[in-house]
Amino acid sequence: MGELWILYRQRMRRDRWQVIVWILSIGGLALLAVAAIAKTFGDDATRAQVLQLATAAPAILVLRGLPRGPALDSFTFFEIFAFLALLAGLMNTFMAVRHSRAEEESGRAELVSATAAGRWAPLGATVLHGTVADLLVAAATALGFMAGGLDPAGSIMAGLATGAVGFAFLGVGLLASEFFSTSRGANGISSALVMTAYLLRGFGDATGQVSPDGTTMTAAWPSWISPIGWGQQTFAYTGNRWWPLLLPIALGAACTAVVVAVMARRDVGASVLAGRSGRADARPWLRGTFSLALRLQQAAIIGWCIGGLATGLLTGSLGSAIQSSITANPQITAVLRGMIEAQGTSMTQLLVAALFEIAGILAAACGLQAVLRLRQEEVAGTAEPVVSGSVGRMSWLGSFLGLGAVSVVLVMAFTALGASVSLAATGETSEDASNVWQTAVDQLPAALVYLALPAAVFVFWPRATIAAGWALLGIGVVLGVYGGILGLDRKIRDLSPFTHTPVTTSTGTDWSGGFWMLGIAAVLTAIALASVRRREVGTA
């Protein structure tokens, strides 16, 4: 027990700032959501109308949640819980990989296992560390909702649901670390699983059964294979059901049990999916820095492209759900049609824009990883031998940024391909369906900003590259996608590149914001390339 406590304290000290930021962010978002929703949707009648529109256009539910009535507390849970659970899931997967596969990859795990701690104390310390962090997330979420004036019992249930989802993904992250030989691969697959759970929950919500008054829904089966969907099934504030909490807790415990079984049968540093042995000689095409960057990141790029393809394929299935909603709710649809015609946006365009917003975030994350890989190479000491030869710093940075731009385009291309195939499969052949490629292009400027801005951080403040990169993307998503829910001022929301994404309508596309973002990305890239020659390459 002494070794377990020492390792747990080490993890707390190492992660103290990251965990504090995660917990405060999740609790703060809960509080802001209550205040903003109370201000923006001040009475039950207004909230009921919003829910009726959401159930009439299921694409909206992909980014929201499961409607359970117009009361302020249940409406808040509908609006913000899925995003809070997504954040809790990402926090736990990053934490699990950092203290398992990353430790083995660096060689530190083998040194620790050679001491009295053995192989099991580090795993136990990581599980304890994650569990405590999830309890703090649960407390912060509950306190945020209660501080906003919501019912204490429902707030506690909402907090426990958020923490339970986080615990499930703690186990998922630990299990991914057993299968992949690198922390990069484990992080990539576990993050993809979190996003998949979010999308499955959205798909299940969008295709569920709508009540006669249009303000509540019963989720379809896809929500029941998603830990985030399990959290929603607690029906916080309206039902306060405790038994769905057992599902994510059981998943986390089962994954941990499998981890124990696998660890008992493998060597430290090994993995279930062993990495391939490298060639004695490099392939002929591996002659430049761009080829090197591709070789280092090809697996991650393929993973993000698969995520984009899956997002696109959802479009056709949700299109069928929308058409069934139109047939079943003609009165609500009349209201929705009036709103859409006023904006020049059709039903299909609304669906495509909602899902492509998610794909745009995936593309931004894919581009961001190109810059993060630069920093990882620098810290590992492998960048210095590269730039000490005939390869200049500008060429080295430019190759990774060029690959990042290509990967952004590829993610959106696969999303458009999936959307085109799924819409054609469901019989949607209108002119609106052909606009998916234009909508994909609309997402590129915002994604490219998240390639150029972290590159500038990497050049001028290298130590902050990884933390600042993910923080900038997270802030952009909160302001651009959820800023309206949180009631933020338009000037604050405009700080997010996602707020300025061009929108394709039946009358055309306004690309004024897109051109500004492309210009900003170009200037930041030029500054980074010009300045990288003036700084040292090192591991600090």
C-alpha positions, 0 to 999 in steps of 0.5 A, spaced: 500 500 500 505 504 501 508 504 494 501 505 491 500 511 495 507 514 493 505 512 485 498 516 486 501 522 489 506 522 483 500 522 478 496 527 482 503 532 482 504 530 475 497 532 473 495 537 478 494 543 473 491 539 467 486 535 472 484 542 475 483 545 468 479 539 466 474 539 472 473 547 473 472 547 465 466 542 466 463 545 472 464 552 469 460 550 463 455 547 467 454 553 471 454 557 464 449 553 461 444 554 466 445 561 466 445 562 459 439 558 458 435 561 463 436 568 460 435 566 453 429 561 453 426 564 459 419 560 460 416 553 459 413 555 452 419 558 449 423 552 451 417 547 449 417 550 442 425 549 441 424 542 443 418 541 438 423 544 432 429 539 435 424 533 434 422 535 428 429 536 425 433 530 428 439 533 425 439 538 431 439 532 436 446 530 434 449 536 437 444 536 443 441 531 447 435 527 448 429 531 450 425 530 456 421 536 457 421 543 457 422 545 464 429 549 465 432 543 469 431 538 464 432 542 458 439 544 461 440 537 461 438 536 454 442 542 451 449 540 455 450 534 458 452 530 452 458 535 451 460 535 458 460 527 458 464 528 451 469 532 455 470 527 461 471 522 456 477 525 453 480 527 460 480 520 462 482 517 455 488 522 455 490 520 463 489 513 462 494 513 456 499 518 459 500 513 465 500 507 462 502 506 454 506 513 454 510 510 461 512 504 457 514 507 451 519 512 455 522 506 459 520 509 465 515 503 467 520 498 466 524 502 472 518 502 476 516 495 475 523 493 477 522 496 484 518 494 490 512 497 486 512 491 481 507 491 475 500 492 479 501 498 483 502 503 477 496 500 474 492 501 481 495 508 482 492 510 475 485 507 476 485 510 483 487 517 480 482 517 474 477 515 479 478 520 484 478 525 478 472 523 476 468 524 483 471 531 482 468 532 475 461 529 478 462 534 484 464 540 480 458 538 475 453 537 480 455 544 484 455 548 477 448 546 476 446 547 483 449 554 483 445 555 477 439 554 481 437 547 479 434 541 483 439 538 487 437 531 487 437 532 479 444 536 479 447 530 483 444 525 478 447 529 472 454 529 476 454 522 477 452 521 470 458 525 467 463 522 472 460 515 470 461 516 463 468 518 465 470 512 468 468 508 463 473 511 458 478 511 463 477 503 462 477 504 455 483 508 455 487 503 459 485 497 454 487 501 448 494 502 451 494 494 452 493 493 444 497 499 441 505 499 442 505 507 442 502 512 446 500 516 439 496 510 437 493 508 443 490 516 444 488 516 437 484 510 437 481 511 444 479 519 442 476 516 436 472 511 441 469 517 445 467 521 438 464 514 436 460 514 442 458 521 442 455 520 434 452 513 436 448 517 442 446 523 437 444 517 432 440 514 437 437 520 439 435 523 432 432 516 430 428 515 437 420 515 438 417 522 439 412 524 444 405 526 441 407 533 444 414 533 441 417 535 447 420 528 449 423 523 446 425 515 447 432 514 444 433 508 439 437 502 440 444 506 438 444 510 444 444 504 448 451 502 445 454 508 447 456 510 454 454 517 453 447 515 451 447 511 458 448 517 462 442 520 458 438 514 460 439 517 468 433 522 466 436 527 471 431 531 473 425 528 470 426 521 473 433 520 476 434 513 475 440 510 478 441 504 475 443 506 468 450 508 472 451 501 473 452 500 465 458 505 464 461 503 471 461 496 469 464 497 462 470 501 466 471 495 471 470 490 465 476 493 461 480 494 467 479 486 468 481 485 461 487 489 462 489 485 468 489 479 464 493 482 458 498 485 463 499 478 466 501 475 460 505 480 456 512 483 457 513 490 459 513 494 453 510 489 449 503 490 446 497 485 443 498 488 437 505 488 436 509 494 432 512 491 425 519 491 425 523 496 421 526 495 414 534 495 414 534 500 409 529 506 407 524 505 402 526 509 395 521 514 397 523 516 404 528 521 401 525 528 404 522 531 410 515 530 407 516 523 406 518 522 413 512 526 416 507 522 412 511 515 415 510 518 422 503 520 421 500 515 416 496 511 421 493 517 425 491 520 418 487 514 416 484 514 423 481 521 422 479 520 415 475 513 417 472 518 422 470 523 417 467 517 413 463 515 418 460 522 420 458 522 412 455 516 412 450 518 418 447 523 413 443 518 409 440 515 415 439 521 419 435 523 412 431 518 413 429 520 420 428 527 418 423 525 412 419 520 417 419 526 422 416 531 417 410 525 415 409 524 423 409 532 425 406 536 419 404 542 424 411 542 427 414 541 420 410 547 417 413 552 423 420 549 421 419 550 414 418 557 415 424 558 419 428 554 414 425 558 408 427 565 411 434 562 412 434 560 405 436 553 408 433 546 406 432 540 410 437 536 407 442 542 407 440 543 415 442 536 416 449 536 412 451 543 415 450 540 422 454 533 421 459 537 417 460 541 423 462 535 427 467 533 421 470 540 421 472 539 428 475 532 426 479 535 420 482 541 425 484 536 430 487 532 425 491 538 422 493 540 429 496 533 430 501 535 425 504 540 429 503 536 436 508 531 432 513 536 431 513 538 438 514 530 440 519 529 435 523 535 438 522 532 445 524 525 444 531 528 441 529 525 434 528 532 430 535 535 432 539 529 428 534 531 422 535 538 422 543 538 423 544 535 416 542 538 409 535 539 412 533 546 414 528 548 420 524 551 415 523 545 410 522 541 416 517 545 419 514 546 412 513 539 410 509 537 417 505 543 415 504 541 408 502 534 410 497 537 416 494 541 410 493 535 406 490 531 412 485 536 413 483 536 406 483 528 406 478 528 412 473 533 409 473 529 402 472 522 406 466 526 409 463 528 403 464 522 400 460 518 405 455 523 405 454 523 398 454 515 398 449 515 404 444 520 401 444 516 394 443 510 398 437 513 401 434 516 394 436 523 396 438 526 389 436 533 389 441 539 388 441 540 395 445 533 396 450 535 391 452 541 395 455 536 400 462 537 396 461 545 397 459 544 404 466 540 405 470 546 402 466 551 407 469 547 413 477 548 410 478 555 413 477 554 420 480 547 420 487 550 417 487 556 422 488 550 427 494 548 423 497 555 423 496 558 430 499 552 434 505 552 429 506 559 431 505 557 438 510 551 437 515 556 434 515 562 439 513 558 445 515 550 444 513 548 451 506 550 451 505 547 444 501 541 446 497 544 452 495 550 448 494 546 441 488 542 445 486 548 449 485 553 443 481 547 439 477 546 445 475 553 446 474 554 439 469 549 439 465 551 446 465 558 443 463 556 436 458 550 437 456 551 444 456 559 445 449 560 443 447 555 448 451 559 453 448 565 451 455 568 450 456 575 447 456 575 439 463 579 439 466 573 444 463 568 439 466 571 433 473 569 436 472 562 434 474 560 427 468 555 427 463 561 428 465 564 421 465 558 417 461 559 410 454 556 410 452 553 403 444 555 402 440 555 396 442 562 394 449 561 394 455 561 399 458 567 403 465 566 403 467 573 406 469 570 413 472 564 409 477 568 406 479 572 412 480 565 416 485 563 410 488 570 410 490 569 417 492 562 417 497 564 411 500 570 415 501 565 421 504 560 417 509 565 414 511 568 420 512 561 423 516 559 417 520 565 417 521 565 425 523 557 426 530 559 423 532 563 429 530 558 435 534 552 437 531 545 436 532 542 443 528 537 448 526 543 453 
